[in-house]
Amino acid sequence: MAPNPPSPPRVNRLSVYLAQIQDYWFHGPQRQCARDAGVSESTFSRILRGTTNPRYSDICKIVALLERKLGRKIDPREIYEP
């Protein structure tokens, strides 16, 4: 029997935050952002699409990158909340 797919997240604003960073507008933004954050491209893609229940450590890595790029503190729950 196949496992149940994860339920969609209540909050997933990763794409909204990503759109605010010009460095990731072109040339494979997922690949570059994932590399800069220190997570795999497939993990980043699944988080972006909301098809996974990501590890908290991966969300924290992505949030740390967004904080550096945007120059402000961000609560991880603003980005992704299952």
N, C-alpha and C positions, 0 to 999 in steps of 0.2 A: 504494500500500500504506500502511495506517495505521501511525503510529508506535506502538511498544510503550508501554503505560502504565507509569508509574513503579512500581517495586516498593514495597510498603507499608513504612513506616519501622520500624526495630527498636525505637525508643523514640519515643513521642509522648504526653507527659504534659501537654500544653498545657491540656486540659480540666480536669485535676486541679488545676493551679495556678490556673486561672481561677475555679474553684469556691471558692477560698479568699478571693476578693476580693469583698466585698459590693457594691461599686460596679457590678459587672457581673452581678449576679444577675438583674436585671429590665430591661425597656425596651431591648430590642435590644442585648444584651451584645456580640455580635460587632461591630456597627457602632461602638459607643462605644470598645471596646478597640482596634480597628483604627485608629480616628481618633487615640486617645491615643498609640498606638505609632508612628504615622506610616507605616503601610502601608495598602494598599488593602483594602477590605472583602472583595473576592473572593480576594485573596491570603491574607488571614487565614483565611477560610473553608476554602480548600483545604489550608492547613497544619493547621488544626484537624481536618479530616476525614482527613488523611494521603494526599491524592490528588495531591500534587505533590512535587517535589524543590526546596524553597525555597532562595533565595539566603541565604548566611550573613549578609549585612547585614540582611535582614528578620528572621531569627531573633534577631540581636543587638538590634534595635530592640524586639522583643517582650520579650526577656529584660530589657532595661533598664527597660521599663515595669513588669514584674513585680517587679523588685528595688526600684523606688521604692515600689510599692504594698505590698509585703510587708515592706520594711525589712530585707532581708538579701541577701547575694550569692548568685547562682545560676549554676551552670555551664550554658552553653547546651546541653551534651549531656544534661543532666537533663531538658530540655524536649523536644528533638527530635534524633534521631540517625538518619540514613538508613541 
